[in-house]
Amino acid sequence: MNRTNQFFDKIFQNFDKVSDAEKKKVFQRLSTLWYSQNIIIENLEEGIIAIDNEGMIQGINKKACFLFSIPRNSEGESLSKCMPDNDIGKTILELVNSSDSETKLLKDNENERILQINILPIGESGRIIGTLIKAFDITKTYESAQKLKRAEQLASLTTLAAGVAHEIKNPLGSISIYVQLIDKIIKKNMDNDCQCYKDFKEYSDIIKEEIGRLEDTINSFLFSVRKLELNIEDVNINELILSTISFLKYEIEKNNVSIDIKFDKDNLILKLDERYIKQALINIIQNAIDAMNENKDNEKYDKKKEIYIKLKTIDNYAVISIKDTGIGMKEETLNKIFEPYFTTKRHGTGLGLTNVVRIIEAHNGNITIESEYEKGSEFIIKLPLKQENQKFLNTDLLDYA
């Protein structure tokens, strides 16, 4: 940089003495240099915005214009006026004003993408003359990293699940059998009206209930590592959703939940394993019911318990949305909701939604969740419409008989 400055300083000092041919050479060199650097900057996958200390845009490439919806040829304009009036725009301006040089990840909900933002000072001769804003769309990288993270977490289940299966399941079955035998002996040899029998019956029922809960936990672990043998066939997804609601009818009515179903397309046929997709839908709807039951202890809530289910097609995907009026989630919970073992339920295994992700991804789909605390949550499942030429995923780690 200093050498370049010294070169041009020398040219300017002796400008009158330089021949026209030499001047032409210098300008040709400048033109070539400017053009090549401009081509490089314009074609970067990274969005670049340079502003001066007054917040005026000194330079911006087309990627930055695309990422932030800033008009082309905005040089000389105020960044605050050019930035869109949304959460991303406001956050960028806050970062610039705070001079925070740390890397930030921002979620652009409007465009369904993740942006990596760097705010860097621009210096010259030992002083700050402006700020450089770098933005990179890392959505695909972020999603791949999340999938890899889930795969690594699932891998850690194999050893634990094997131990749980062999060390707990068999003796637990024996305990269950002997409790039933003792129950029969006591019932046969004791007066059913005596207090001793009543106490025993109460304790026996508690033991059976706890055994059932432990068996559910073990089965959840084993499902997480068993091979998913998908039986793919043509399935009417509209009918599958309706049959799932019918299956949960008792639980829905018991909890005074109203269901609103809207299909933008009738008789939509997808290639699915009906058992597993139904299992995933059941898990999500039961979670929604549980979330709305939490409202009864929250004085701020007086809303009806409602679940909205929508089916529509977007691009090459069938999109199933399941939205509730439950308690919602705080950001720290939302970030961990699909992680194995993580649960907010008292008796939860922390594997229900992990298994849902596994089922959806095995069908070459994906699942996301949007939630706001004290307002509710929405699960969004995307399943591909055309799968004739696709291979279904094997997300399995270990196959137990």
Sequence and secondary structure as in RCSB ss.txt:
>XXXX:A:sequence
MNRTNQFFDKIFQNFDKVSDAEKKKVFQRLSTLWYSQNIIIENLEEGIIAIDNEGMIQGINKKACFLFSIPRNSE
GESLSKCMPDNDIGKTILELVNSSDSETKLLKDNENERILQINILPIGESGRIIGTLIKAFDITKTYESAQKLKR
AEQLASLTTLAAGVAHEIKNPLGSISIYVQLIDKIIKKNMDNDCQCYKDFKEYSDIIKEEIGRLEDTINSFLFSV
RKLELNIEDVNINELILSTISFLKYEIEKNNVSIDIKFDKDNLILKLDERYIKQALINIIQNAIDAMNENKDNEK
YDKKKEIYIKLKTIDNYAVISIKDTGIGMKEETLNKIFEPYFTTKRHGTGLGLTNVVRIIEAHNGNITIESEYEK
GSEFIIKLPLKQENQKFLNTDLLDYA
>XXXX:A:secstr
 HHHHHHHHHHHHTGGGS HHHHHHHHHHHHHHHHHHHHHHHT SSEEEEEETTSBEEEE HHHHHHHT  SS T
TSBHHHHS SSHHHHHHHHHHHHT  S EEEEETTTTEEEEEEEEEEEETTEEEEEEEEEEE HHHHHHHHHHHH
HHHHHHHHHHHHHHIIIIIHHHHHHHHHHHHHHHHHHHHS TTSHHHHHHHHHHHHHHHHHHHHHHHHHHHHHHH
S      EEEEHHHHHHHHHHHTHHHHHHTT EEEEEESSSS EEEE HHHHHHHHHHHHHHHHHHHHGGGG TT
     EEEEEEEEETTEEEEEEEE S    HHHHTTTTSTT   STT  S HHHHHHHHHHHTT EEEEEEETTT
EEEEEEEEES  TT            
